[in-house]
Amino acid sequence: MDALAAYGSDDDGDTDEPASSPVNGDDASKRKRPRDGEEDGRNDDAARASTSGRVRAFPHVQGNFATHVYVPLAVIDWTEARHELGDILAKLARAVPTLRPIGTINGNLGEDCDSAFDAIASLVPDGDLHVSLSHTFPIRAARKDGLLTALRRGLARDLATGWDALVGPNLEVFVNDARTTTFLALRVGTASPIDPSPGTSPGTANARSPWKGAYSAVNGVMRERGYPQFYEDPKPHASFAWTPGDREAELREAIEGLGLRSALTARVTRVAVKVSGQPEVTVWARATGKLPPPDV
């Protein structure tokens, strides 16, 4: 998650429109919804200098820090899946040579698509898949601690347990609202709670929609503190590749018949916040497995 740090105290935005905030008076609820895939875009328009190489959403203001709330996905058996994604990328790069893994700004896969399989697979992020719970937005340093505290409280209230997420197997193509960047992603769903509470069954609301609870908690904090809220109809997904420009039609045609052999299982045990230039902070976490009995 080092893309935000690439710009220091600036914000790498999720759209090409100005970010909504109390400062500029934009009403997030009235903004046209960008296509899915933008929310995890941490961008930089200064010669495309950010790690992911995308266009920053809003101008730098001295003292503002880019902030992003997300769920890290702990993919089970990631090594094999990583190579499988690498193989897929190698095939797609023949149709869209400018395709590149999330986390890189140079070295289009088209330049390497005939290289050894392991060389292509090594470009896929090493388990750094995540699902965004917020847009990337600017925050003043003095407000950071208050935001983190509010997120801890809200998430503790709305999320009782961790859960297993299903990642893929189908590929998805998304394009940002300005149609300057195209993303390749895996749709993320829900398998089951990791350690369900007594009486919780797969048919309960808590078991069905933990993502809904996560989005609701974060949106509530964003609303209360005057930051831009996320989409009304969020579609959890994990982007793993991108290309400059509007390449939607080409990518949609290229992915026909391609996909993972089966859905991946990922553990969801924490929610994290990244503020540019600072270490990642976990604001919600649940242990996996059964806890030992308390000492008596």
PATORDREN-140562 format. One record per residue (C-alpha): residue number from 1; x, y, z. Coordinates in Angstrom, 1 decimal. Example, Ala and Ser with C-alpha at 12.3 -4.5 7.8 and 13.67 -1.06 7.14 Angstrom:
residues 2
   num       xx       yy       zz
     1     12.3     -4.5      7.8
     2     13.7     -1.1      7.1
//
This chain:
residues 296
   num       xx       yy       zz
     1      0.0      0.0      0.0
     2      2.8      2.4     -0.8
     3      1.2      4.3     -3.6
     4      0.0      7.1     -1.3
     5      3.4      7.5      0.2
     6      4.8      8.2     -3.3
     7      3.5     11.7     -3.2
     8      4.2     12.5      0.4
     9      1.5     14.8      1.9
    10     -0.5     15.0     -1.3
    11     -3.6     13.1     -2.2
    12     -3.8     10.4     -4.8
    13     -7.5     10.6     -5.8
    14    -10.0      8.1     -6.9
    15    -11.6     10.1     -9.6
    16    -10.6     12.9    -12.0
    17    -13.1     15.3    -10.4
    18    -12.4     17.4     -7.3
    19    -12.9     15.4     -4.1
    20    -15.9     16.4     -2.1
    21    -15.1     17.9      1.3
    22    -16.3     20.7      3.6
    23    -13.5     22.8      2.1
    24    -14.7     23.0     -1.5
    25    -18.3     22.5     -0.7
    26    -19.0     19.7     -3.1
    27    -21.8     17.4     -2.1
    28    -20.7     13.8     -2.5
    29    -24.3     12.5     -2.6
    30    -24.9     14.6     -5.8
    31    -21.7     13.6     -7.7
    32    -22.0     11.4    -10.7
    33    -20.8      7.9     -9.7
    34    -17.6      6.9    -11.4
    35    -17.5      3.4    -12.7
    36    -16.2      0.8    -10.3
    37    -12.5      0.4    -10.1
    38    -11.8      4.1     -9.3
    39    -12.1      3.8     -5.6
    40     -8.8      2.0     -5.2
    41     -7.0      4.3     -7.5
    42     -4.2      6.2     -5.7
    43     -3.1      8.6     -8.3
    44     -0.6     11.4     -9.1
    45     -0.7     13.8    -12.0
    46      2.8     15.1    -11.5
    47      4.3     13.3    -14.5
    48      2.4     10.2    -13.4
    49      4.8      9.9    -10.5
    50      2.7      7.8     -8.1
    51      3.3      4.1     -7.7
    52      0.2      3.2     -9.7
    53      0.8      5.9    -12.2
    54     -2.7      7.4    -12.4
    55     -4.0     10.9    -12.6
    56     -4.5     12.6     -9.2
    57     -8.1     13.6     -8.4
    58     -7.6     16.9     -6.7
    59     -4.8     19.5     -6.3
    60     -2.3     19.3     -3.6
    61     -2.9     21.6     -0.6
    62     -0.1     22.1      1.8
    63     -0.8     20.2      5.1
    64     -3.4     17.8      3.5
    65     -2.6     14.1      3.6
    66     -4.1     11.4      1.3
    67     -6.2      9.0      3.3
    68     -7.8      5.7      2.3
    69     -9.8      3.1      4.2
    70     -9.7     -0.4      2.9
    71     -9.9     -4.1      3.7
    72     -6.6     -6.1      3.1
    73     -7.4     -9.5      1.7
    74     -5.4    -12.4      3.1
    75     -5.7    -14.8      0.2
    76     -5.3    -18.5      1.2
    77     -2.9    -20.4     -1.1
    78     -1.9    -17.1     -2.7
    79      1.3    -18.4     -4.3
    80     -0.5    -20.6     -6.7
    81     -3.2    -18.0     -7.4
    82     -0.5    -15.3     -8.0
    83      1.1    -17.4    -10.7
    84     -2.3    -18.1    -12.2
    85     -3.0    -14.3    -12.4
    86      0.4    -13.8    -13.9
    87     -0.4    -16.3    -16.7
    88     -3.7    -14.4    -17.3
    89     -1.9    -11.1    -17.5
    90      0.6    -12.5    -19.9
    91     -2.2    -13.6    -22.3
    92     -4.1    -10.3    -22.0
    93     -1.0     -8.2    -22.6
    94     -0.9     -9.5    -26.2
    95     -4.2     -7.8    -26.8
    96     -3.6     -4.7    -24.6
    97      0.2     -4.2    -24.4
    98     -0.1     -1.2    -22.1
    99     -1.6     -3.4    -19.3
   100      0.5     -3.4    -16.1
   101      0.0     -4.8    -12.6
   102     -1.3     -2.5     -9.9
   103      1.7     -1.0     -8.2
   104      3.7     -0.3    -11.3
   105      3.9      2.8    -13.6
   106      6.4      1.6    -16.1
   107      7.3     -1.7    -17.8
   108      4.1     -2.5    -19.8
   109      3.4     -6.3    -19.8
   110      3.4     -6.1    -23.6
   111      7.1     -5.7    -23.5
   112      7.4     -9.0    -21.6
   113      4.5    -11.1    -22.7
   114      6.7    -13.6    -24.4
   115      9.0    -13.9    -21.4
   116      9.2    -16.8    -19.0
   117      6.1    -17.6    -17.0
   118      7.7    -16.8    -13.7
   119      8.9    -13.4    -14.9
   120      5.3    -12.4    -15.7
   121      3.9    -13.9    -12.4
   122      6.5    -12.0    -10.4
   123      4.9     -8.7    -11.5
   124      1.6     -9.5     -9.8
   125      1.4     -7.7     -6.4
   126      2.6    -10.1     -3.7
   127     -0.7    -10.6     -1.9
   128     -1.4     -6.9     -1.8
   129     -5.0     -7.3     -2.8
   130     -7.5     -5.1     -1.1
   131    -11.1     -3.9     -1.2
   132    -11.7     -0.1     -0.8
   133    -14.2      1.1      1.8
   134    -13.7      4.8      1.0
   135    -12.6      7.1     -1.7
   136     -9.1      8.6     -1.2
   137     -9.6     11.9      0.5
   138     -7.5     14.7      2.0
   139     -7.3     15.1      5.8
   140     -5.5     17.6      8.0
   141     -2.9     16.1     10.3
   142     -4.7     17.5     13.4
   143     -7.9     15.6     12.4
   144     -6.3     12.2     11.9
   145     -6.5     10.8     15.4
   146    -10.1     11.8     15.7
   147    -10.9     10.0     12.4
   148     -9.1      6.9     13.5
   149    -11.0      6.8     16.8
   150    -14.4      7.3     15.1
   151    -13.6      4.5     12.6
   152    -12.7      2.1     15.5
   153    -15.9      2.8     17.3
   154    -18.1      2.6     14.2
   155    -16.6     -0.6     12.9
   156    -16.7     -2.3     16.3
   157    -20.4     -1.5     16.5
   158    -21.3     -2.8     13.0
   159    -18.9     -5.7     12.6
   160    -19.1     -8.6     15.0
   161    -16.7    -11.0     13.4
   162    -14.3    -11.6     10.6
   163    -15.4    -13.5      7.5
   164    -14.2    -15.5      4.5
   165    -14.5    -13.7      1.2
   166    -14.7    -15.2     -2.2
   167    -12.4    -13.5     -4.7
   168    -13.2    -14.2     -8.4
   169    -13.2    -16.4    -10.4
   170    -14.5    -14.1    -13.1
   171    -12.6    -11.0    -14.3
   172    -14.2     -7.6    -14.3
   173    -13.3     -4.5    -16.3
   174    -13.9     -1.0    -14.9
   175    -13.2      2.5    -16.2
   176    -12.9      5.7    -14.3
   177    -15.4      8.5    -14.9
   178    -13.1     10.6    -17.0
   179    -12.2      7.5    -19.0
   180     -8.5      8.1    -18.6
   181     -7.8      4.8    -16.8
   182     -9.0      1.2    -17.2
   183     -8.8     -1.4    -14.5
   184     -8.8     -5.2    -14.4
   185    -10.3     -6.7    -11.2
   186    -11.7     -9.7     -9.5
   187    -15.2     -9.3     -8.0
   188    -15.3    -10.1     -4.2
   189    -18.2    -11.7     -2.4
   190    -18.9    -13.4      0.9
   191    -18.4    -17.0      1.9
   192    -19.1    -17.2      5.6
   193    -18.2    -15.8      9.0
   194    -14.9    -17.1     10.3
   195    -16.0    -17.6     13.9
   196    -19.8    -17.0     13.9
   197    -21.4    -16.0     17.1
   198    -23.6    -18.5     18.9
   199    -26.8    -18.8     17.1
   200    -25.5    -17.2     13.9
   201    -26.3    -19.2     10.8
   202    -25.5    -18.6      7.1
   203    -29.0    -17.3      6.7
   204    -28.6    -14.4      9.1
   205    -28.0    -10.8      8.0
   206    -24.7    -10.7      9.7
   207    -23.5    -13.8      7.8
   208    -25.0    -12.6      4.5
   209    -23.7     -9.0      4.3
   210    -20.6     -8.2      6.3
   211    -19.4     -6.0      3.4
   212    -22.6     -4.0      3.9
   213    -21.8     -3.5      7.5
   214    -18.3     -2.4      6.7
   215    -19.4      0.1      4.1
   216    -22.2      1.4      6.4
   217    -19.8      1.9      9.3
   218    -17.2      3.8      7.3
   219    -19.8      5.9      5.4
   220    -21.4      6.8      8.8
   221    -18.0      8.1     10.0
   222    -17.4      9.9      6.7
   223    -20.8     11.6      6.9
   224    -20.4     12.7     10.5
   225    -16.9     14.1     10.0
   226    -17.6     15.8      6.7
   227    -15.6     13.6      4.4
   228    -16.8     12.2      1.0
   229    -19.0      9.1      1.4
   230    -18.6      6.0     -0.7
   231    -21.0      4.9     -3.5
   232    -24.6      4.1     -2.6
   233    -24.3      0.7     -4.3
   234    -20.7     -0.4     -3.7
   235    -19.5     -3.5     -5.5
   236    -16.6     -5.0     -3.6
   237    -13.7     -5.9     -5.9
   238     -9.9     -6.2     -5.9
   239     -8.1     -4.5     -8.8
   240     -4.9     -6.2     -9.8
   241     -4.0     -4.6    -13.1
   242     -4.6     -1.3    -15.0
   243     -3.8      0.5    -18.2
   244     -3.8      4.2    -19.1
   245     -6.6      5.4    -21.4
   246    -10.0      4.0    -22.2
   247     -9.3      0.3    -23.1
   248    -12.6     -1.1    -21.9
   249    -13.8     -2.5    -25.2
   250    -10.5     -4.2    -25.9
   251    -10.2     -5.6    -22.4
   252    -13.7     -6.9    -22.3
   253    -13.1     -8.7    -25.6
   254     -9.8    -10.1    -24.4
   255    -11.1    -11.5    -21.1
   256    -13.8    -13.6    -22.8
   257    -13.2    -17.2    -21.8
   258    -10.5    -16.2    -19.3
   259    -10.7    -16.4    -15.5
   260     -9.4    -18.2    -12.5
   261    -10.0    -21.9    -12.3
   262    -12.0    -21.4     -9.2
   263    -12.8    -18.6     -6.7
   264    -10.1    -17.8     -4.2
   265    -10.8    -17.7     -0.5
   266     -9.5    -14.7      1.5
   267     -9.6    -14.1      5.2
   268    -11.1    -10.7      6.2
   269     -9.9    -10.0      9.7
   270     -9.1     -6.3      9.7
   271     -9.8     -2.9      8.3
   272     -6.9     -0.5      7.7
   273     -6.3      3.1      7.1
   274     -3.4      4.5      5.1
   275     -2.4      8.1      5.5
   276      0.2      9.2      2.9
   277      3.8      9.1      4.3
   278      2.8      7.2      7.4
   279      2.5      3.5      8.4
   280     -0.7      1.7      7.8
   281     -3.0      1.7     10.8
   282     -5.4     -1.1     11.7
   283     -8.7      0.3     13.0
   284    -10.6     -3.0     13.3
   285     -9.4     -6.5     13.8
   286    -10.6     -9.9     14.8
   287     -8.5    -12.9     15.6
   288     -8.8    -16.1     13.5
   289     -9.5    -19.3     15.2
   290    -10.7    -19.9     18.7
   291     -9.3    -17.7     21.5
   292     -7.8    -19.5     24.5
   293     -9.9    -19.6     27.7
   294     -9.2    -16.7     30.1
   295     -6.9    -17.2     33.0
   296     -8.8    -17.8     36.3
//
